[in-house]
């Protein structure tokens, strides 16, 4: 694109060179063929896909705010759809589960929640015990969802070992059967009521 004085579309209208940056970023994401626990990245919902790609690129390191703009363009998402996944300061970095939970308090976890939101809510609930994590899982209706468990595994692999979210996700994974049992208990109690 940089070699030409102007680039036009099929109708002869000028094309913004920034459009090609979005295409290039998408191509890089597709070419990298990232798999999350044997699930291709593009099989996740758009919000989760954005979060996992961000974590793959930056983990929880602070990066330039311009990256947020480019990554949302490449993901074909509106900034408002992912803003709560990042913490803004001088730059931006991926959120912490506890902070994300506070932001999501007005919009609780449901069966329509993105996988990343459920995973972060489960990690945030871990300090409150197995029952609290089971309640989140039950509210999501994702007890048997391999994508959820893959995201939790990705968090433990991608985040630093000492990161509180990595530790919580690891504990949730190690106690998966107990969490699933707690979720079934919540569902059974709701059905009994």
N, C-alpha and C positions, 0 to 999 in steps of 0.2 A: 504494500500500500504506500509505503514511504517513497517509492521510486517514481510515483506518478504525480503529476500536477493536480489531478482531480480523479476521483473514483465515482462512477455513476452506477445506478441500478439499471435494470432492464428498461425502465421508462425514461431514463436519461436524467433522473433526479440525483443530486449529489448525495453521497453516503458519508455519514460522519465516521471518521477513522476510529472513534471510540467503539463503534459497533464491532469492528474487527478484533478489538482487544477482548471483548466479551466472548466472541467465537473462539479466539485463541485460548482463553482460560478454560472454557468448556472442553476444548480438545485435549488440553493437558490433563484435566480431571478424568476424562474418559480413557485416555491413553495410559494413565497410571494404573488402571485396572485394580483399584483398591478393593479388597474384600474384607468384610468385617465378619469374622468367624464363618467363612465360606459363603457369605451372602454378598453379592456384588453391591457396591455402594449405591448404584442407581435403583436398587429394589426397595430402598427405604423411602419413607415419606419425605417430602421436600424439606421440611424444617429440620428433620433429623439428619438428612443428607448434608445440609448446610453445616450443622453443628459438627458432624463427624469429619467433614472435609476441613473445617476450621481447626479442629483439634489435631488432625493429621499434619497440617501446615505449621501451626504455631503452638500447639499444646495450650498451656495457660500463660505463655509469655506475652508481654505487652507488645503490640505492634502498631504501626501507623494507622490513624483513623481512615486514611484513604483506602486501606485494604478492605475495610468494612464495605465501602461503596463498591469496590470492584468485585468482591466476593458475592455480594447480593445481586449485582448485575449478572455475573456469570451463572448464578443459581436461578436466575429469572424470578427473583423474589423481591417484594417490596421491603424496604428497610424496616418498616413497622412490624413486619412478620417475624423478624429475628432480633430486633434490638434488645429484647430482654434476655437473650442468650449471651450478651456481652456486657462487660462493665467498662464504662468510659471514664478515662482520666486524661492524662496527657496523650495517651494512645487508647487502644482498646485491647481487652483480653477476654478470654472465655469466662463465663460466670462461675460462681461457686454455688453448689447445690443449696446451701442454706439461704443465700441471697435470692436465688431463683425461686425458692419455696415461698419466701415472703412476697415476691412480686406476683406469684401465681395464687396467692391466698384468696384473691377476689374471684379467681376462675379456677375452681377445683379440678382435680384430675377426673376425667370421664372416659368413656369408651372411645371418644373422638380425639382424645389428647394425642399429640405426637409422641413417638416412642422416646425421644430424648427427654421430653417433659416428664414422662413416667419414670424413666431411669434416674433423673435428677431428684425427683420427688422421693423415690425409694431411698436414694443415698442420703437425702436430707432427713428422712424419717428414721434412719438406722439408730441414731442416739436415743430415740424414744422407745426402742425395743422392737422385737420381732412382730408383735401385734400391730404396731403402727405401720411397719413396712407392708404387712399383710393387708391392712386397710387400703393402702395406696394401690397395691396390686389388684385387689378386689374391685376397687372403683374404676380401674382401667379396663377390666375384663380381659387382661392379657396374660393370664396364668400360664397358658401353653404357647405363648408367642415366642418363637425362637429369635426374632429380631430384637426383642427387649433384652433377652439374656445375652445376645451378641453385643449390644450396646454397652451393657454393664461390663462385660469382659473387655471391650475396647477401652473403656474408661480406666480399668485397672492396668491395662498394658500401655496406654498412651500417656497417662499422667504420671508425674514423679511419684516414687514410692511413698514419700512422706506427705503427699497431698491428702488432706482430709477426705476429699471426694473419692480418691482412689482407694483409700483405706476402707471407707464405708461401702463402696461398690464391691470390693473384694470380700468383705464380711457378708454382704447380701448374697453374693455368689456362693460362698462356702456354706451358707445356710439356706440354700435354695429350697430344699425340701421342706424345711420349717416355715419359710416364707409362704410357699405354695399352700401348706397346710393351714397356716393362719388365714390366708385369703379364702380358702374353702370354708373355714369356720365363719368368717364374716358373711360370706354369701349365704351360708346355711342359716345363720341368725337372721339375716334380712328376709329370707324366704319364710322363716317361722313367724316373724312379726307380721 
